């Protein structure tokens, strides 16, 4: 495994294309899941210059500090390429970072996409209890939990062999301490909904009906009541890790909901 960095950074899943709008993708993964990020953003590369925000496993920053880091990286990107239209896409854990970024830079993004955001985590009693008990999980059980966890992330029949392998490897590679810290962050997540109501840009909220981890459909409907310009899309057959499912094309979902305003 390559040496890991200690600071968050942008991973480019493709060659830079400064002529296209910039899309910042905030995944629900840390650096151990970098392989999966390419699968998640594959469809987006049809019309965007994509940057994936990568969090090293050793990073113990809270959501506010992670949001600051991502915004600093965007500023550095713009310093090199000049002003550009910027889209923000947060998935699961990354959805929480995206919400914090919106509060810190409410005018920066043209459009916002949230996919199964983990902002509901702290409102689910059994998840809160599980996160508190997680440190007691025996290391042996955690190290062999990939096969038990995989069906909760997505319906197996909707995953290619490549996606199944990638999800399994990511679960096995994530250090227990990192998972423990990320769970604690989601348990303690709070957001100023009054300030979110002031976000006037279009927000696309995508929730999976077969999500076995989070109440994602309920959460996107909750967020739709907060954002003035919200569009809700529910995926009838998808699980939590919907972006690696073979039948899901995020770019096409964006096009169908008028979230792509540029030509390829």
LUMNURO-134002 format. One record per residue: residue number from 1; residue in one letter; x, y, z of N, C-alpha, C in turn. Coordinates in nm, 4 decimals. Layout:
# LUMNURO-134002
NUM,A,X,Y,Z,X,Y,Z,X,Y,Z
...
# end
This chain:
# LUMNURO-134002
1,X,0.0853,-0.1188,0.0000,0.0000,0.0000,0.0000,0.0886,0.1235,0.0000
2,X,0.0608,0.2250,-0.0853,0.1450,0.3426,-0.0914,0.1427,0.4195,0.0395
3,X,0.2484,0.4973,0.0607,0.2567,0.5777,0.1817,0.1438,0.6791,0.1842
4,X,0.0792,0.6937,0.2995,-0.0340,0.7831,0.3126,0.0128,0.9227,0.3510
5,X,-0.0599,1.0246,0.3013,-0.0308,1.1615,0.3379,-0.0959,1.1934,0.4712
6,X,-0.0515,1.3014,0.5332,-0.1043,1.3399,0.6633,-0.1984,1.4588,0.6538
7,X,-0.2076,1.5226,0.5389,-0.2988,1.6342,0.5194,-0.3991,1.5993,0.4107
8,X,-0.5212,1.6494,0.4266,-0.6229,1.6282,0.3240,-0.5769,1.6907,0.1928
9,X,-0.6176,1.6317,0.0821,-0.5740,1.6802,-0.0480,-0.6785,1.6450,-0.1535
10,X,-0.6615,1.7012,-0.2730,-0.7486,1.6691,-0.3854,-0.6847,1.5600,-0.4695
11,X,-0.7641,1.4585,-0.4992,-0.7243,1.3511,-0.5901,-0.7941,1.3750,-0.7239
12,X,-0.7167,1.3777,-0.8317,-0.7726,1.3977,-0.9655,-0.7926,1.2614,-1.0304
13,X,-0.9167,1.2156,-1.0486,-0.9385,1.0854,-1.1104,-0.9141,1.0845,-1.2610
14,X,-0.8842,1.2006,-1.3190,-0.8611,1.2128,-1.4622,-0.7622,1.3261,-1.4840
15,X,-0.7209,1.3467,-1.6092,-0.6359,1.4605,-1.6413,-0.7143,1.5899,-1.6222
16,X,-0.6452,1.6950,-1.5799,-0.7117,1.8243,-1.5603,-0.7763,1.8726,-1.6893
17,X,-0.8992,1.9269,-1.6757,-0.9691,1.9851,-1.7899,-1.0247,2.1211,-1.7477
18,X,-0.9392,2.2221,-1.7445,-0.9780,2.3537,-1.6920,-1.0860,2.4240,-1.7728
19,X,-1.1171,2.3719,-1.8919,-1.2244,2.4325,-1.9727,-1.3628,2.3932,-1.9226
20,X,-1.3710,2.2932,-1.8323,-1.4986,2.2464,-1.7798,-1.5214,2.3013,-1.6393
21,X,-1.6477,2.3069,-1.5966,-1.6747,2.3464,-1.4575,-1.6052,2.2518,-1.3602
22,X,-1.5678,2.3050,-1.2473,-1.5016,2.2279,-1.1430,-1.6076,2.1641,-1.0537
23,X,-1.5961,2.0338,-1.0299,-1.6864,1.9660,-0.9374,-1.6048,1.9072,-0.8232
24,X,-1.6357,1.9515,-0.7029,-1.5685,1.9016,-0.5833,-1.6514,1.7875,-0.5265
25,X,-1.5918,1.6688,-0.5232,-1.6612,1.5502,-0.4744,-1.6086,1.5145,-0.3362
26,X,-1.7006,1.5103,-0.2401,-1.6670,1.4763,-0.1019,-1.7226,1.3372,-0.0722
27,X,-1.6403,1.2343,-0.0785,-1.6896,1.0966,-0.0624,-1.7074,1.0587,0.0833
28,X,-1.7750,0.9457,0.1053,-1.7898,0.8931,0.2403,-1.6753,0.8006,0.2762
29,X,-1.5581,0.8266,0.2218,-1.4432,0.7382,0.2379,-1.3204,0.8182,0.2753
30,X,-1.2231,0.7510,0.3361,-1.0947,0.8163,0.3576,-0.9970,0.7677,0.2499
31,X,-0.8703,0.7884,0.2726,-0.7707,0.7573,0.1710,-0.7671,0.6091,0.1343
32,X,-0.8109,0.5230,0.2252,-0.8094,0.3801,0.1959,-0.9103,0.3433,0.0871
33,X,-1.0051,0.4339,0.0585,-1.1049,0.4065,-0.0441,-1.0833,0.4829,-0.1728
34,X,-0.9596,0.5264,-0.1978,-0.9335,0.6084,-0.3161,-0.9700,0.5362,-0.4456
35,X,-0.9509,0.4052,-0.4486,-0.9851,0.3279,-0.5687,-1.1341,0.3415,-0.6010
36,X,-1.2171,0.3368,-0.4961,-1.3609,0.3470,-0.5173,-1.4028,0.4849,-0.5654
37,X,-1.3271,0.5873,-0.5310,-1.3638,0.7221,-0.5719,-1.3698,0.7350,-0.7235
38,X,-1.2805,0.6670,-0.7924,-1.2818,0.6709,-0.9389,-1.4094,0.6088,-0.9941
39,X,-1.4585,0.5021,-0.9286,-1.5845,0.4425,-0.9715,-1.7015,0.5357,-0.9431
40,X,-1.6981,0.6034,-0.8281,-1.8073,0.6915,-0.7896,-1.8201,0.8121,-0.8816
41,X,-1.7078,0.8637,-0.9296,-1.7103,0.9868,-1.0087,-1.7026,0.9612,-1.1588
42,X,-1.7004,0.8346,-1.1984,-1.6816,0.8020,-1.3399,-1.7823,0.8729,-1.4298
43,X,-1.9091,0.8747,-1.3925,-2.0110,0.9370,-1.4767,-1.9962,1.0887,-1.4793
44,X,-1.9496,1.1467,-1.3699,-1.9379,1.2918,-1.3616,-1.8324,1.3468,-1.4563
45,X,-1.7369,1.2641,-1.4900,-1.6277,1.3094,-1.5747,-1.6724,1.3374,-1.7173
46,X,-1.7994,1.3067,-1.7467,-1.8532,1.3390,-1.8788,-1.8633,1.4893,-1.8996
47,X,-1.8807,1.5646,-1.7913,-1.9007,1.7075,-1.8096,-1.8355,1.7968,-1.7069
48,X,-1.7491,1.7397,-1.6224,-1.6875,1.8188,-1.5166,-1.5388,1.7874,-1.5035
49,X,-1.4673,1.8833,-1.4497,-1.3300,1.8633,-1.4066,-1.3391,1.8274,-1.2581
50,X,-1.3201,1.6997,-1.2260,-1.3534,1.6482,-1.0928,-1.2319,1.6498,-1.0005
51,X,-1.2569,1.6902,-0.8759,-1.1580,1.6786,-0.7698,-1.2219,1.6049,-0.6526
52,X,-1.1585,1.4976,-0.6085,-1.2073,1.4219,-0.4933,-1.1317,1.4666,-0.3688
53,X,-1.2047,1.5003,-0.2659,-1.1450,1.5416,-0.1399,-1.1072,1.4165,-0.0617
54,X,-0.9786,1.3993,-0.0383,-0.9281,1.2777,0.0260,-0.8798,1.3101,0.1673
55,X,-0.9320,1.2340,0.2634,-0.8962,1.2545,0.4036,-0.8060,1.1399,0.4486
56,X,-0.6831,1.1669,0.4854,-0.5963,1.0590,0.5346,-0.6552,0.9935,0.6593
57,X,-0.6355,0.8635,0.6768,-0.6901,0.7936,0.7936,-0.6459,0.8537,0.9265
58,X,-0.5269,0.9136,0.9287,-0.4753,0.9700,1.0533,-0.5345,1.1057,1.0860
59,X,-0.6097,1.1651,0.9941,-0.6648,1.2987,1.0143,-0.7742,1.2939,1.1208
60,X,-0.7592,1.3717,1.2276,-0.8575,1.3717,1.3354,-0.9308,1.5054,1.3446
61,X,-0.9286,1.5829,1.2370,-1.0004,1.7089,1.2359,-1.1508,1.6857,1.2475
62,X,-1.2218,1.7858,1.3011,-1.3672,1.7765,1.3054,-1.4248,1.8268,1.1732
63,X,-1.5577,1.8261,1.1592,-1.6190,1.8633,1.0330,-1.5876,2.0076,0.9932
64,X,-1.5853,2.0973,1.0907,-1.5573,2.2373,1.0583,-1.4168,2.2538,1.0025
65,X,-1.3205,2.1850,1.0621,-1.1826,2.1957,1.0143,-1.1658,2.1269,0.8785
66,X,-1.2353,2.0150,0.8575,-1.2294,1.9498,0.7266,-1.2884,2.0412,0.6195
67,X,-1.3964,2.1102,0.6534,-1.4557,2.2053,0.5585,-1.3570,2.3167,0.5262
68,X,-1.2868,2.3669,0.6267,-1.1865,2.4707,0.6036,-1.0761,2.4188,0.5116
69,X,-1.0331,2.2951,0.5338,-0.9280,2.2366,0.4496,-0.9726,2.2262,0.3046
70,X,-1.0966,2.1795,0.2823,-1.1483,2.1664,0.1464,-1.1589,2.3022,0.0785
71,X,-1.2040,2.4030,0.1511,-1.2169,2.5376,0.0938,-1.0802,2.5959,0.0598
72,X,-0.9810,2.5671,0.1436,-0.8449,2.6144,0.1147,-0.7900,2.5486,-0.0121
73,X,-0.8204,2.4217,-0.0309,-0.7765,2.3513,-0.1514,-0.8459,2.4081,-0.2758
74,X,-0.9722,2.4435,-0.2633,-1.0435,2.5054,-0.3763,-0.9806,2.6403,-0.4097
75,X,-0.9483,2.7167,-0.3070,-0.8846,2.8474,-0.3288,-0.7522,2.8308,-0.4027
76,X,-0.6745,2.7300,-0.3637,-0.5471,2.7040,-0.4308,-0.5696,2.6618,-0.5757
77,X,-0.6751,2.5824,-0.5984,-0.7088,2.5391,-0.7339,-0.7439,2.6589,-0.8215
78,X,-0.8245,2.7492,-0.7695,-0.8658,2.8670,-0.8461,-0.7490,2.9613,-0.8717
79,X,-0.6542,2.9630,-0.7799,-0.5361,3.0472,-0.7993,-0.4562,3.0016,-0.9209
80,X,-0.4658,2.8723,-0.9521,-0.3928,2.8186,-1.0671,-0.4708,2.8322,-1.1977
81,X,-0.6017,2.8151,-1.1912,-0.6823,2.8087,-1.3138,-0.7704,2.9308,-1.3371
82,X,-0.7822,3.0201,-1.2382,-0.8715,3.1341,-1.2516,-1.0119,3.0988,-1.2067
83,X,-1.0979,3.1998,-1.2016,-1.2349,3.1783,-1.1552,-1.3078,3.0797,-1.2453
84,X,-1.3842,2.9913,-1.1829,-1.4586,2.8894,-1.2564,-1.5912,2.8642,-1.1869
85,X,-1.6858,2.8116,-1.2622,-1.8085,2.7626,-1.2020,-1.7758,2.6393,-1.1188
86,X,-1.8282,2.6349,-0.9958,-1.7948,2.5245,-0.9056,-1.9225,2.4566,-0.8577
87,X,-1.9264,2.3260,-0.8720,-2.0333,2.2426,-0.8174,-1.9778,2.1708,-0.6947
88,X,-2.0652,2.1417,-0.5991,-2.0254,2.0695,-0.4784,-2.1123,1.9455,-0.4636
89,X,-2.0478,1.8300,-0.4481,-2.1213,1.7042,-0.4326,-2.0691,1.6308,-0.3099
90,X,-2.1570,1.6076,-0.2125,-2.1187,1.5351,-0.0919,-2.1983,1.4075,-0.0774
91,X,-2.1284,1.2978,-0.0505,-2.1927,1.1670,-0.0378,-2.1676,1.1107,0.1016
92,X,-2.2752,1.0720,0.1725,-2.2661,1.0108,0.3048,-2.1888,1.1007,0.4018
93,X,-2.0763,1.0534,0.4548,-1.9922,1.1335,0.5444,-1.9546,1.2663,0.4789
94,X,-1.9284,1.2600,0.3491,-1.8940,1.3813,0.2758,-2.0083,1.4812,0.2693
95,X,-2.1326,1.4310,0.2826,-2.2461,1.5218,0.2851,-2.2422,1.6138,0.4055
96,X,-2.1929,1.5634,0.5185,-2.1790,1.6457,0.6380,-2.0745,1.7551,0.6163
97,X,-1.9637,1.7192,0.5517,-1.8615,1.8192,0.5212,-1.9186,1.9249,0.4275
98,X,-1.9955,1.8809,0.3286,-2.0545,1.9744,0.2325,-2.1447,2.0758,0.3021
99,X,-2.2250,2.0307,0.3965,-2.3138,2.1221,0.4683,-2.2331,2.2254,0.5468
100,X,-2.1229,2.1823,0.6061,-2.0374,2.2766,0.6786,-1.9710,2.3756,0.5814
101,X,-1.9327,2.3291,0.4641,-1.8722,2.4177,0.3650,-1.9709,2.5241,0.3184
102,X,-2.0967,2.4854,0.3057,-2.1992,2.5812,0.2638,-2.2146,2.6938,0.3653
103,X,-2.2001,2.6611,0.4928,-2.2104,2.7646,0.5951,-2.0888,2.8573,0.5928
104,X,-1.9724,2.8017,0.5608,-1.8502,2.8821,0.5596,-1.8344,2.9623,0.4310
105,X,-1.8876,2.9118,0.3201,-1.8751,2.9808,0.1902,-2.0076,2.9690,0.1154
106,X,-2.1116,3.0380,0.1622,-2.2469,3.0177,0.1082,-2.2660,3.0601,-0.0369
107,X,-2.1771,3.1426,-0.0900,-2.1944,3.1928,-0.2270,-2.0985,3.1287,-0.3272
108,X,-2.0137,3.0384,-0.2815,-1.9065,2.9875,-0.3670,-1.9558,2.8917,-0.4748
109,X,-2.0585,2.8145,-0.4464,-2.0963,2.7039,-0.5341,-2.2187,2.7371,-0.6187
110,X,-2.2114,2.6976,-0.7456,-2.3219,2.7201,-0.8391,-2.4406,2.6296,-0.8039
111,X,-2.4104,2.5020,-0.7800,-2.5138,2.4051,-0.7458,-2.4552,2.3030,-0.6498
112,X,-2.5442,2.2408,-0.5721,-2.5030,2.1482,-0.4672,-2.5787,2.0174,-0.4827
113,X,-2.5073,1.9065,-0.4670,-2.5688,1.7736,-0.4729,-2.5321,1.6985,-0.3452
114,X,-2.6318,1.6444,-0.2776,-2.6087,1.5628,-0.1582,-2.6677,1.4244,-0.1823
115,X,-2.5858,1.3218,-0.1620,-2.6262,1.1830,-0.1874,-2.6213,1.1045,-0.0568
116,X,-2.7363,1.0569,-0.0123,-2.7453,0.9813,0.1136,-2.6618,1.0459,0.2243
117,X,-2.6852,1.1748,0.2503,-2.6015,1.2455,0.3482,-2.6142,1.1864,0.4877
118,X,-2.5010,1.1808,0.5574,-2.4975,1.1219,0.6914,-2.5406,1.2205,0.7992
119,X,-2.6010,1.3301,0.7608,-2.6468,1.4306,0.8569,-2.7590,1.3794,0.9454
120,X,-2.8156,1.2636,0.9096,-2.9226,1.2050,0.9911,-2.8682,1.1125,1.1003
121,X,-2.7406,1.0819,1.0962,-2.6826,0.9796,1.1838,-2.7162,1.0042,1.3306
122,X,-2.6985,1.1288,1.3753,-2.7144,1.1590,1.5177,-2.8596,1.1498,1.5641
123,X,-2.9537,1.1386,1.4682,-3.0947,1.1285,1.5064,-3.1446,0.9834,1.5081
124,X,-3.0554,0.8877,1.4839,-3.0938,0.7467,1.4809,-3.0405,0.6789,1.6068
125,X,-3.1289,0.6435,1.7015,-3.0832,0.5921,1.8318,-2.9899,0.4718,1.8228
126,X,-3.0225,0.3729,1.7375,-2.9394,0.2526,1.7362,-2.8014,0.2796,1.6773
127,X,-2.7903,0.3781,1.5872,-2.6593,0.4147,1.5343,-2.5763,0.4856,1.6409
128,X,-2.6410,0.5719,1.7177,-2.5695,0.6392,1.8252,-2.5184,0.5396,1.9283
129,X,-2.6031,0.4435,1.9639,-2.5613,0.3424,2.0598,-2.4484,0.2577,2.0028
130,X,-2.4623,0.2191,1.8756,-2.3587,0.1390,1.8118,-2.2253,0.2098,1.8071
131,X,-2.2276,0.3411,1.7808,-2.1021,0.4166,1.7750,-2.0363,0.4253,1.9124
132,X,-2.1174,0.4290,2.0177,-2.0619,0.4327,2.1536,-2.0012,0.2982,2.1928
133,X,-2.0620,0.1900,2.1443,-2.0128,0.0558,2.1770,-1.9017,0.0094,2.0828
134,X,-1.8838,0.0801,1.9717,-1.7871,0.0372,1.8697,-1.6464,0.0132,1.9253
135,X,-1.5958,0.0998,2.0152,-1.4598,0.0752,2.0674,-1.4439,-0.0606,2.1347
136,X,-1.5553,-0.1226,2.1779,-1.5490,-0.2526,2.2438,-1.5428,-0.3682,2.1446
137,X,-1.5574,-0.3376,2.0161,-1.5538,-0.4422,1.9143,-1.4160,-0.5090,1.9109
138,X,-1.4072,-0.6402,1.9230,-1.2769,-0.7078,1.9166,-1.2085,-0.6826,1.7824
139,X,-1.0789,-0.6631,1.7859,-1.0048,-0.6348,1.6626,-1.0228,-0.7455,1.5602
140,X,-1.0251,-0.8694,1.6055,-1.0403,-0.9812,1.5123,-1.1718,-0.9690,1.4360
141,X,-1.2796,-0.9391,1.5080,-1.4109,-0.9267,1.4442,-1.4117,-0.8091,1.3468
142,X,-1.3532,-0.6964,1.3881,-1.3507,-0.5796,1.2994,-1.2715,-0.6106,1.1727
143,X,-1.1587,-0.6777,1.1868,-1.0726,-0.7066,1.0714,-1.1372,-0.8032,0.9732
144,X,-1.2401,-0.8754,1.0172,-1.3072,-0.9715,0.9292,-1.4537,-0.9336,0.9056
145,X,-1.4827,-0.8049,0.9208,-1.6216,-0.7611,0.9110,-1.6654,-0.7265,0.7689
146,X,-1.5734,-0.7277,0.6730,-1.6060,-0.6843,0.5374,-1.7207,-0.7652,0.4771
147,X,-1.7162,-0.8965,0.4987,-1.8186,-0.9811,0.4366,-1.9565,-0.9589,0.4994
148,X,-1.9591,-0.9196,0.6268,-2.0860,-0.8917,0.6933,-2.1385,-0.7535,0.6558
149,X,-2.0479,-0.6591,0.6347,-2.0860,-0.5200,0.6085,-2.1335,-0.4975,0.4664
150,X,-2.0740,-0.5668,0.3721,-2.0995,-0.5414,0.2302,-2.2483,-0.5402,0.1936
151,X,-2.3297,-0.6385,0.2358,-2.4715,-0.6365,0.1972,-2.5473,-0.5157,0.2516
152,X,-2.4963,-0.4529,0.3582,-2.5619,-0.3347,0.4130,-2.5303,-0.2099,0.3306
153,X,-2.4219,-0.2133,0.2565,-2.3819,-0.0968,0.1779,-2.4580,-0.0875,0.0464
154,X,-2.4874,-0.2013,-0.0141,-2.5580,-0.1999,-0.1427,-2.6083,-0.3403,-0.1729
155,X,-2.7186,-0.3520,-0.2479,-2.7639,-0.4851,-0.2909,-2.6559,-0.5504,-0.3770
156,X,-2.6161,-0.6702,-0.3394,-2.5056,-0.7369,-0.4074,-2.5318,-0.7524,-0.5572
157,X,-2.6587,-0.7760,-0.5944,-2.6890,-0.7970,-0.7366,-2.6804,-0.6693,-0.8188
158,X,-2.6607,-0.5560,-0.7542,-2.6482,-0.4288,-0.8251,-2.5018,-0.3830,-0.8326
159,X,-2.4118,-0.4698,-0.7891,-2.2696,-0.4358,-0.7908,-2.1958,-0.5224,-0.8912
160,X,-2.1076,-0.4609,-0.9676,-2.0190,-0.5389,-1.0530,-1.9149,-0.6071,-0.9644
161,X,-1.8478,-0.7048,-1.0188,-1.7426,-0.7722,-0.9420,-1.6352,-0.6720,-0.9012
162,X,-1.6094,-0.5738,-0.9864,-1.5107,-0.4701,-0.9566,-1.5550,-0.3872,-0.8362
163,X,-1.6830,-0.3485,-0.8323,-1.7342,-0.2695,-0.7211,-1.7359,-0.3501,-0.5925
164,X,-1.7747,-0.4778,-0.6006,-1.7748,-0.5630,-0.4812,-1.6350,-0.5747,-0.4229
165,X,-1.5392,-0.5986,-0.5096,-1.4006,-0.6116,-0.4637,-1.3519,-0.4809,-0.4023
166,X,-1.3864,-0.3693,-0.4685,-1.3423,-0.2394,-0.4181,-1.4014,-0.2067,-0.2829
167,X,-1.5305,-0.2333,-0.2649,-1.5939,-0.2079,-0.1357,-1.5337,-0.2963,-0.0271
168,X,-1.5133,-0.4232,-0.0570,-1.4565,-0.5156,0.0414,-1.3166,-0.4733,0.0826
169,X,-1.2347,-0.4371,-0.0156,-1.0978,-0.3960,0.0149,-1.0953,-0.2681,0.0967
170,X,-1.1868,-0.1763,0.0652,-1.1931,-0.0504,0.1392,-1.2300,-0.0745,0.2843
171,X,-1.3286,-0.1599,0.3073,-1.3702,-0.1907,0.4447,-1.2551,-0.2552,0.5216
172,X,-1.1855,-0.3486,0.4569,-1.0762,-0.4193,0.5244,-0.9565,-0.3287,0.5507
173,X,-0.9388,-0.2270,0.4644,-0.8211,-0.1406,0.4752,-0.8384,-0.0282,0.5759
174,X,-0.9635,0.0079,0.6067,-0.9871,0.1209,0.6969,-0.9450,0.0852,0.8391
175,X,-0.8534,0.1615,0.8993,-0.8120,0.1328,1.0369,-0.9294,0.1481,1.1335
176,X,-0.9332,0.0640,1.2354,-1.0420,0.0686,1.3330,-1.0485,0.2043,1.4016
177,X,-0.9331,0.2617,1.4339,-0.9305,0.3913,1.5018,-0.9947,0.4996,1.4151
178,X,-0.9706,0.4921,1.2837,-1.0305,0.5888,1.1928,-1.1816,0.5735,1.1896
179,X,-1.2293,0.4487,1.1784,-1.3732,0.4240,1.1777,-1.4374,0.4736,1.3065
180,X,-1.3701,0.4513,1.4184,-1.4224,0.4949,1.5488,-1.4361,0.6471,1.5529
181,X,-1.3343,0.7153,1.5018,-1.3382,0.8615,1.5039,-1.4457,0.9174,1.4120
182,X,-1.4602,0.8572,1.2934,-1.5625,0.9048,1.1989,-1.7033,0.8831,1.2561
183,X,-1.7249,0.7704,1.3227,-1.8543,0.7447,1.3858,-1.8844,0.8487,1.4934
184,X,-1.7835,0.8823,1.5731,-1.8024,0.9821,1.6782,-1.8366,1.1183,1.6176
185,X,-1.7717,1.1516,1.5072,-1.7999,1.2794,1.4412,-1.9445,1.2865,1.3935
186,X,-1.9933,1.1778,1.3343,-2.1314,1.1781,1.2855,-2.2307,1.1798,1.4019
187,X,-2.1956,1.1136,1.5112,-2.2828,1.1136,1.6283,-2.2968,1.2542,1.6856
188,X,-2.1909,1.3332,1.6782,-2.1901,1.4665,1.7378,-2.2214,1.5769,1.6366
189,X,-2.2560,1.5388,1.5144,-2.2791,1.6381,1.4089,-2.3988,1.7275,1.4400
190,X,-2.3783,1.8579,1.4242,-2.4871,1.9546,1.4348,-2.4710,2.0575,1.3230
191,X,-2.5804,2.1187,1.2837,-2.5767,2.2177,1.1777,-2.6771,2.3281,1.2094
192,X,-2.6454,2.4495,1.1705,-2.7347,2.5625,1.1909,-2.8343,2.5676,1.0752
193,X,-2.9540,2.5111,1.0962,-3.0519,2.5030,0.9891,-3.1012,2.6410,0.9469
194,X,-3.1033,2.7360,1.0387,-3.1468,2.8714,1.0043,-3.0549,2.9329,0.8985
195,X,-2.9253,2.9065,0.9106,-2.8304,2.9584,0.8114,-2.8416,2.8832,0.6792
196,X,-2.8706,2.7529,0.6867,-2.8878,2.6761,0.5633,-3.0076,2.7285,0.4833
197,X,-3.1078,2.7806,0.5505,-3.2255,2.8348,0.4819,-3.1900,2.9546,0.3945
198,X,-3.0726,3.0120,0.4184,-3.0301,3.1277,0.3415,-2.9548,3.0888,0.2138
199,X,-2.9326,2.9589,0.1942,-2.8671,2.9109,0.0727,-2.9690,2.9165,-0.0415
200,X,-2.9435,2.9999,-0.1399,-3.0406,3.0204,-0.2476,-3.0095,2.9412,-0.3743
201,X,-2.8933,2.8769,-0.3798,-2.8594,2.7990,-0.4982,-2.9431,2.6708,-0.5038
202,X,-2.9595,2.6144,-0.6231,-3.0302,2.4862,-0.6360,-2.9542,2.3744,-0.5645
203,X,-3.0296,2.2907,-0.4945,-2.9724,2.1777,-0.4214,-3.0451,2.0509,-0.4652
204,X,-2.9690,1.9536,-0.5143,-3.0238,1.8240,-0.5551,-2.9997,1.7251,-0.4424
205,X,-3.1082,1.6683,-0.3898,-3.1019,1.5779,-0.2749,-3.1406,1.4374,-0.3199
206,X,-3.0467,1.3441,-0.3099,-3.0680,1.2077,-0.3590,-3.0673,1.1102,-0.2415
207,X,-3.1747,1.0323,-0.2299,-3.1849,0.9353,-0.1214,-3.2195,0.7966,-0.1729
208,X,-3.1549,0.6958,-0.1173,-3.1775,0.5569,-0.1573,-3.2824,0.4916,-0.0686
209,X,-3.3855,0.4353,-0.1302,-3.4923,0.3723,-0.0530,-3.4475,0.2428,0.0145
210,X,-3.3461,0.1761,-0.0406,-3.2984,0.0498,0.0171,-3.1734,0.0701,0.1031
211,X,-3.1529,0.1927,0.1485,-3.0395,0.2207,0.2362,-3.0639,0.1514,0.3701
212,X,-2.9781,0.0558,0.4048,-2.9929,-0.0199,0.5288,-2.9094,0.0379,0.6427
213,X,-2.8403,0.1484,0.6157,-2.7547,0.2093,0.7167,-2.8160,0.3382,0.7705
214,X,-2.8619,0.4242,0.6816,-2.9182,0.5532,0.7213,-3.0595,0.5691,0.6652
215,X,-3.1434,0.6477,0.7317,-3.2765,0.6781,0.6779,-3.2657,0.7886,0.5733
216,X,-3.2056,0.7549,0.4606,-3.1656,0.8573,0.3643,-3.2831,0.9275,0.2973
217,X,-3.3891,0.8531,0.2662,-3.5043,0.9176,0.2029,-3.5679,1.0185,0.2984
218,X,-3.5841,0.9795,0.4233,-3.6387,1.0719,0.5223,-3.5491,1.1941,0.5390
219,X,-3.4173,1.1731,0.5327,-3.3248,1.2843,0.5519,-3.3292,1.3831,0.4359
220,X,-3.3344,1.3340,0.3128,-3.3380,1.4287,0.2014,-3.4704,1.5055,0.1999
221,X,-3.5767,1.4416,0.2439,-3.7046,1.5130,0.2545,-3.6978,1.6186,0.3651
222,X,-3.6267,1.5862,0.4721,-3.6068,1.6834,0.5803,-3.5270,1.8038,0.5301
223,X,-3.4193,1.7760,0.4589,-3.3355,1.8852,0.4067,-3.4099,1.9674,0.3020
224,X,-3.4993,1.9040,0.2277,-3.5761,1.9755,0.1261,-3.6649,2.0831,0.1873
225,X,-3.7017,2.0649,0.3134,-3.7827,2.1652,0.3823,-3.6980,2.2841,0.4289
226,X,-3.5663,2.2666,0.4252,-3.4746,2.3712,0.4706,-3.4246,2.4555,0.3546
227,X,-3.3782,2.3895,0.2482,-3.3231,2.4633,0.1344,-3.4363,2.5209,0.0486
228,X,-3.4310,2.6503,0.0161,-3.5381,2.7124,-0.0628,-3.5538,2.6544,-0.2026
229,X,-3.4415,2.6130,-0.2648,-3.4482,2.5578,-0.4002,-3.3980,2.4132,-0.3994
230,X,-3.4797,2.3255,-0.3478,-3.4399,2.1852,-0.3353,-3.5188,2.0971,-0.4306
231,X,-3.4491,1.9988,-0.4870,-3.5103,1.8947,-0.5691,-3.4759,1.7607,-0.5069
232,X,-3.5765,1.6770,-0.4844,-3.5546,1.5460,-0.4224,-3.5673,1.4361,-0.5275
233,X,-3.4703,1.3465,-0.5276,-3.4729,1.2279,-0.6132,-3.4576,1.1054,-0.5240
234,X,-3.5485,1.0106,-0.5354,-3.5355,0.8857,-0.4596,-3.5008,0.7724,-0.5551
235,X,-3.4080,0.6895,-0.5121,-3.3635,0.5748,-0.5908,-3.4296,0.4500,-0.5335
236,X,-3.5250,0.3964,-0.6056,-3.6130,0.2917,-0.5520,-3.5415,0.1636,-0.5139
237,X,-3.4370,0.1274,-0.5862,-3.3756,-0.0036,-0.5661,-3.2322,0.0043,-0.5129
238,X,-3.1868,0.1234,-0.4796,-3.0457,0.1417,-0.4435,-3.0224,0.1374,-0.2938
239,X,-2.8983,0.1008,-0.2574,-2.8557,0.1002,-0.1190,-2.7733,0.2229,-0.0871
240,X,-2.7033,0.2179,0.0272,-2.6296,0.3349,0.0741,-2.5183,0.3750,-0.0231
241,X,-2.4431,0.2774,-0.0711,-2.3310,0.3067,-0.1614,-2.3791,0.3096,-0.3066
242,X,-2.4808,0.3889,-0.3321,-2.5478,0.3853,-0.4626,-2.4587,0.4271,-0.5790
243,X,-2.3589,0.5096,-0.5537,-2.2791,0.5625,-0.6644,-2.1878,0.4588,-0.7290
244,X,-2.1727,0.3419,-0.6655,-2.0939,0.2361,-0.7299,-2.1837,0.1259,-0.7844
245,X,-2.3148,0.1446,-0.7766,-2.4065,0.0462,-0.8331,-2.4078,0.0584,-0.9849
246,X,-2.4219,-0.0536,-1.0517,-2.4057,-0.0570,-1.1973,-2.5126,0.0222,-1.2723
247,X,-2.6322,0.0382,-1.2144,-2.7405,0.1064,-1.2849,-2.7522,0.2548,-1.2514
248,X,-2.6624,0.3069,-1.1684,-2.6723,0.4465,-1.1264,-2.5694,0.5309,-1.1998
249,X,-2.6187,0.6350,-1.2661,-2.5328,0.7294,-1.3367,-2.5667,0.8688,-1.2847
250,X,-2.4824,0.9221,-1.2003,-2.5115,1.0495,-1.1352,-2.5216,1.1633,-1.2359
251,X,-2.4396,1.1601,-1.3373,-2.4457,1.2666,-1.4381,-2.5825,1.2673,-1.5066
252,X,-2.6338,1.1505,-1.5389,-2.7657,1.1431,-1.6015,-2.8758,1.1903,-1.5072
253,X,-2.8624,1.1596,-1.3787,-2.9597,1.2083,-1.2806,-2.9561,1.3604,-1.2754
254,X,-2.8380,1.4171,-1.2794,-2.8248,1.5627,-1.2783,-2.8856,1.6239,-1.4045
255,X,-2.8585,1.5631,-1.5182,-2.9163,1.6133,-1.6434,-3.0690,1.6084,-1.6401
256,X,-3.1242,1.4979,-1.5915,-3.2698,1.4809,-1.5888,-3.3374,1.5830,-1.4978
257,X,-3.2625,1.6372,-1.4021,-3.3183,1.7337,-1.3080,-3.2645,1.8753,-1.3303
258,X,-3.2183,1.8995,-1.4538,-3.1724,2.0329,-1.4937,-3.0586,2.0845,-1.4046
259,X,-2.9710,1.9928,-1.3663,-2.8572,2.0326,-1.2845,-2.7277,2.0419,-1.3656
260,X,-2.7379,2.0292,-1.4943,-2.6230,2.0472,-1.5832,-2.6588,2.1612,-1.6760
261,X,-2.5974,2.2753,-1.6570,-2.6339,2.3947,-1.7317,-2.5297,2.4349,-1.8358
262,X,-2.4386,2.3435,-1.8621,-2.3331,2.3727,-1.9581,-2.3346,2.2662,-2.0665
263,X,-2.2663,2.2905,-2.1729,-2.2533,2.1925,-2.2796,-2.1232,2.1179,-2.2639
264,X,-2.1230,1.9938,-2.3059,-2.0014,1.9123,-2.2953,-1.8985,1.9563,-2.3989
# end
